[in-house]
Amino acid sequence: MDKRKIKQAFSAAAASYDGAAQLQRSVGTALLQSADLANQHGTLLDIGCGTGFLTGELLALSPCQELIALDMALPMLHATRQKLSGHTNVHYLCADAEALPLADQSVDGVFSNLALQWCGDLRAVFADIRRVLKPDGQLVFATFGTETLQELKNAWATEDNYQHVNDFHDETYLIDGLQQAGFRAIHSQRQHHQPRYASVLELMRELKHLGAHNVLPRRNKGVTGKTALQRMMAAYPRNPQEPTISATFDVIMVSAKR
């Protein structure tokens, strides 16, 4: 993962993020419904807070005393701070999830909604999260699985051999990584979301507004030609009976105890 490009992409998307984040809000709501928030006291950490949707929900639904909103993109943190300006118990931390600047056993719960997929070494991230969690602390997160954007990936594969769509980890990898880090009571569930779009271009515009377009260094460094783009869009799978196209978002939700 090229962290500089990831940071630039999400910084640029801060202003447009909320208007395009319906899936993120839907997944975040389901994630919190799966968590034991009624007993979540103390200090909570929201990794990859974005513009603050999950942060605000954690404040509303849990009896936590303090909440740390963490994001590597400073404009995202500014958006969260503006949204939650009335809350004095929220602290804002601009930092990388792969290098948490927090003391050992300093937080009671860690939450992350569709952010950990941007980490290059998830196993190291799990180990560091366990380090900052107190004994019996809870980790709850959602991330994208291997079938995410499979239609877009397959359509591009008919055009060239470059990587236009990011790869994501499967459920087994996540569970193994958590076990190796020392987590216990691991539970996971997988859901497929298939929102519809008026066109492939609309899907690609939404990914850009979210900051979630391809930021991998091994992608085609040249400008994708108009003809190649048109051929890719023609190859995108569609139902001839439907005027719209769908895109698969393979979401894995996981909870674990320290």
Secondary structure as UniProt FT lines:
FT   HELIX           3..12
FT   TURN            13..16
FT   HELIX           17..20
FT   HELIX           22..33
FT   TURN            38..39
FT   STRAND          43..47
FT   TURN            50..51
FT   HELIX           53..61
FT   STRAND          66..71
FT   HELIX           74..83
FT   TURN            84..86
FT   TURN            88..89
FT   STRAND          90..94
FT   TURN            97..98
FT   TURN            104..105
FT   STRAND          107..113
FT   HELIX           116..118
FT   HELIX           122..132
FT   STRAND          133..144
FT   TURN            146..149
FT   HELIX           150..157
FT   TURN            158..159
FT   HELIX           171..181
FT   STRAND          184..193
FT   STRAND          196..197
FT   HELIX           200..210
FT   TURN            217..218
FT   HELIX           226..235
FT   TURN            240..241
FT   STRAND          245..246
FT   STRAND          249..257
//
